Amino acid sequence: MQLSKPSQLLELSTGDTVTKRNLFDLIQLSKVEGSAFWQDRSWLIGNTPQQGINWIGELPECRAVLIKTKHGSYENDGWAGSSKNVYHYSFKARGGTISYTEKANRVLVDQPDYQYPILLFTEIDGRWSYEGHFSVSGIRDNHVVLERTTLPLPERSRARVSASSETDDSAAIDALLGDHNIPRTERVQLIKARVGQGLFRSRVAAIEQCCRITGIADSRFLIASHIKLWSISSNAEKLDGSNGLLLTPNIDRLFDKGHITFEDDGRVRVSTELPANVLIAWGLDAPIPPKPLIQQQRRYMAYHRSAVFHE
């Protein structure tokens, strides 16, 4: 297949192949206004010196991430099993040190929040073979776990995280990375907790078995969401399972933006600002039977009701 515009990347089908020259030109010349590959500024393709990972559009809410990987390039890269539904991809390191705030790694760490698709390409016979849309399902010390996305991810309908919240998170991550009074393993867990992974997710799952609105219990479709914002939580609160709920992505976004909250008895409370059609379409008019919050969750939810929820 010959690509002439960045938007065509989102139209590829699994198994399509692209020449290395064509994809290289698309990435480089998407930034040159007037070139044959120019679309508009929102479709510029950013890149790293390694050229292994690229992003379309501006961070943090880009349109998509491109990953191009060759067999054997990095120790942790490769398929997990023969089904080709899960791929491990290494974080980029400088001098053996991984920075989670470096753009090439940040677009992977941020993906669960923004839900842009990850477009995975592997090398076959000197060409790039498109493997499909993937999403980050796990974050390890030195790599991410990518899982094939069976349902189309929303293109531009996601709510935007406020710039101040994003800045707070970045500052908090930088502070954690530089705090050598905290053991490295704990620092990793604290950063993983930002995207609802690692120790935090397992602790939330020990308390919450399903989404409190939809009843979905399949962990592949649930986000471990902090009740009190990660950026303003203490290190202990960042990892406290009582400071979390398991929610489907749409419900997580409503909760994160203060459009819904929960009473201590588990009943959902809906903001008057939420349009009626959204309330009905996302099942908020008929949630599953409420389950009371445990005692430790109640102080976090009291904060959410007072500081996040919009009456």
C-alpha positions in Angstrom: 0.0 0.0 0.0 1.2 3.5 -0.8 0.5 6.1 1.9 0.2 9.8 0.8 -1.4 11.4 3.9 -1.0 10.7 7.6 -4.8 10.1 8.1 -4.4 7.0 5.9 -2.5 5.3 8.7 -5.8 5.0 10.6 -7.5 3.4 7.6 -5.0 0.5 7.3 -6.2 -3.1 7.7 -4.3 -5.8 9.6 -1.8 -7.4 7.1 -1.3 -4.3 4.9 2.3 -3.7 4.2 4.1 -0.4 3.5 7.6 0.1 2.2 10.1 1.5 4.6 10.8 4.4 2.3 7.2 5.3 2.0 6.6 5.4 5.8 9.9 7.2 6.4 8.9 9.9 3.8 5.4 10.2 5.3 6.8 10.7 8.8 9.5 13.3 7.8 7.5 15.2 5.1 4.2 15.4 7.1 6.0 18.3 8.8 6.8 20.1 5.6 4.0 22.4 4.5 3.4 22.1 0.8 5.0 18.7 0.4 3.1 15.8 -1.1 2.6 14.3 2.4 1.4 17.4 4.1 -2.1 17.3 5.5 -2.4 20.0 8.1 -0.8 20.9 11.4 -3.0 18.6 13.4 -1.6 15.7 11.4 2.2 16.4 11.9 4.0 13.2 12.9 6.5 13.6 15.7 9.5 11.3 16.0 12.4 10.3 18.2 16.0 9.9 17.1 15.6 6.1 17.2 12.6 6.4 14.8 11.0 3.4 16.4 8.1 5.3 17.9 6.1 8.3 16.5 3.0 10.2 17.4 0.4 12.0 15.2 -0.6 15.4 16.5 0.2 17.3 19.6 0.8 15.8 23.0 -0.7 14.9 25.4 -3.9 14.1 23.4 -2.4 13.0 20.1 -4.4 11.2 17.4 -2.4 8.0 17.4 1.0 6.5 18.2 3.1 4.5 15.6 5.4 1.7 16.8 7.8 0.1 14.3 9.7 -2.8 15.7 12.2 -5.3 14.3 12.5 -8.8 15.7 15.4 -9.0 18.2 16.0 -5.2 18.5 15.3 -5.2 22.2 15.3 -8.0 24.8 11.7 -7.4 25.9 10.2 -6.8 22.4 8.0 -9.5 20.9 4.7 -11.3 20.9 3.4 -13.0 24.0 2.1 -16.3 22.6 1.1 -17.4 19.2 -2.3 -15.6 19.0 -0.6 -12.3 18.3 -3.0 -10.4 20.5 -0.4 -9.2 23.1 2.9 -7.6 22.3 5.6 -6.4 24.7 7.4 -3.2 23.7 10.5 -1.8 25.5 10.7 1.7 27.0 13.4 3.8 25.4 16.4 4.3 27.7 19.3 6.8 27.7 22.5 5.4 29.1 20.6 2.6 30.6 18.2 4.9 32.4 14.4 5.0 31.6 12.6 8.3 32.0 8.9 8.0 32.0 8.5 11.7 31.1 10.6 11.4 27.8 8.1 11.8 24.9 8.8 8.4 23.4 7.8 6.8 26.8 5.2 9.4 27.8 3.0 8.6 24.9 2.9 5.0 26.1 2.3 5.8 29.8 -0.4 8.3 28.8 -2.3 6.0 26.5 -4.7 4.5 29.0 -5.8 8.1 30.0 -6.3 9.4 26.5 -7.2 6.2 24.7 -5.6 7.0 21.3 -4.9 3.9 19.2 -1.4 2.5 19.1 -0.6 1.4 15.5 1.8 -1.5 15.6 4.1 -2.4 12.6 6.5 -5.3 12.5 9.3 -5.9 9.9 8.5 -8.6 7.4 10.7 -9.2 4.3 12.1 -5.7 4.4 8.7 -4.0 4.7 6.6 -2.7 7.5 3.6 -5.0 8.1 0.6 -3.4 9.9 -0.5 -5.6 12.9 -3.6 -3.6 14.0 -4.7 -1.2 16.7 -3.4 -1.9 20.2 -3.8 -0.4 23.7 -1.6 -0.4 26.8 -2.9 -3.0 29.2 0.1 -3.2 31.5 3.2 -1.2 32.5 6.3 -3.1 33.6 9.7 -1.7 34.8 11.2 -1.7 31.4 8.4 -2.3 28.9 4.7 -1.9 28.3 2.2 -4.7 27.5 0.1 -3.9 24.4 -3.2 -5.7 23.8 -5.0 -5.8 20.6 -8.1 -3.5 20.6 -11.2 -5.4 19.4 -13.5 -2.4 19.5 -12.7 0.9 17.7 -11.3 3.5 20.0 -13.0 6.9 20.0 -11.3 9.3 17.6 -11.9 12.8 18.9 -14.8 12.4 21.4 -12.6 12.0 24.5 -12.9 14.7 27.1 -9.6 16.7 27.4 -7.7 16.5 30.7 -7.1 20.0 31.9 -3.7 21.5 31.3 -3.2 22.2 35.0 -3.9 18.6 35.9 -1.4 17.4 33.2 1.2 19.9 34.5 0.7 18.7 38.1 1.2 15.1 37.0 4.3 15.9 35.1 5.8 17.8 38.0 4.9 15.0 40.4 6.5 12.3 38.2 9.7 14.4 37.8 9.8 14.8 41.6 9.4 11.0 42.1 12.1 10.2 39.6 14.5 12.5 41.4 13.7 11.4 44.9 16.3 8.8 45.7 15.1 8.6 49.3 12.3 6.4 47.9 13.5 2.9 46.7 13.4 2.5 42.9 10.9 -0.3 43.0 8.5 1.9 45.0 9.0 4.8 42.6 8.1 2.6 39.7 4.9 1.5 41.5 4.0 5.1 42.3 4.3 6.1 38.6 2.4 3.0 37.5 -0.4 4.0 39.8 -0.9 7.1 37.8 -2.4 5.0 34.9 -4.1 2.5 37.2 -1.5 -0.3 36.9 0.7 -2.4 39.1 0.3 -2.7 42.8 -2.5 0.0 42.9 -4.7 -1.8 40.4 -4.3 -5.2 42.2 -5.2 -3.5 45.5 -8.3 -1.8 43.9 -9.3 -5.2 42.4 -9.3 -6.8 45.8 -12.0 -4.3 46.9 -13.9 -3.6 43.7 -15.1 -6.6 41.5 -16.9 -4.7 38.7 -17.9 -1.3 37.4 -20.4 0.3 39.8 -22.6 1.6 36.9 -22.4 -1.0 34.1 -21.6 -4.2 36.1 -18.9 -5.2 33.7 -16.4 -7.4 35.5 -14.0 -8.3 32.6 -10.7 -6.6 33.7 -9.7 -6.0 30.1 -12.4 -3.3 29.9 -11.9 -1.7 33.3 -9.8 1.2 34.5 -8.5 1.5 38.0 -9.4 5.1 38.7 -8.2 7.2 41.6 -11.0 8.8 43.7 -8.6 11.5 45.0 -6.5 12.8 42.2 -3.1 11.1 41.8 -1.2 14.4 41.5 -2.4 15.6 44.9 -2.4 12.3 46.8 0.4 11.4 49.2 2.6 8.5 48.2 0.7 6.2 50.5 -2.7 7.4 49.0 -1.4 6.9 45.4 -1.0 3.2 46.2 -4.0 2.8 48.5 -6.6 0.5 47.0 -9.3 2.2 49.0 -8.5 5.3 46.9 -9.8 3.6 43.7 -12.7 2.3 41.7 -12.9 -0.1 38.8 -14.8 1.7 36.0 -15.4 1.2 32.3 -13.6 4.0 30.3 -16.7 6.1 29.6 -17.8 6.0 33.3 -14.2 6.6 34.4 -14.2 9.8 32.3 -17.5 11.0 33.8 -16.2 10.3 37.3 -12.8 11.9 36.6 -14.4 15.1 35.3 -16.9 15.4 38.2 -20.0 14.6 36.2 -20.9 11.8 38.6 -19.9 10.8 42.1 -21.1 8.2 44.7 -22.8 8.3 48.1 -21.5 6.3 50.9 -24.2 3.7 50.4 -23.0 3.3 46.8 -25.8 5.2 45.0 -24.6 7.2 42.0 -25.1 11.0 42.1 -25.4 12.7 38.7 -24.4 16.3 38.0 -27.2 18.6 36.7 -24.7 19.6 34.0 -24.7 16.2 32.4 -26.9 16.1 29.3 -29.9 13.8 29.5 -29.0 12.0 26.3 -25.6 11.1 27.8 -27.2 9.9 31.0 -29.5 7.5 29.1 -27.0 6.4 26.5 -24.4 5.4 29.1 -26.8 3.7 31.4 -26.8 6.2 34.3 -30.6 6.1 34.4 -30.5 2.4 35.2 -27.3 1.5 37.0 -26.7 -1.9 38.7 -27.9 -2.1 42.3 -25.6 0.0 44.5 -22.9 -1.6 46.7 -21.9 0.4 49.8 -18.4 1.9 49.9 -16.2 0.3 52.5 -15.3 2.6 55.4 -11.8 3.4 54.1 -13.2 4.5 50.7 -15.6 7.0 52.3 -13.1 9.7 53.2 -11.7 9.7 49.6 -15.2 9.9 48.2 -16.1 12.7 50.6 -13.2 14.6 49.0 -14.5 13.8 45.5 -18.0 15.0 46.3 -16.7 18.3 47.7 -13.7 19.1 45.4 -14.4 17.3 42.1 -18.1 16.8 41.6 -20.2 19.4 39.8 -23.6 19.8 41.5 
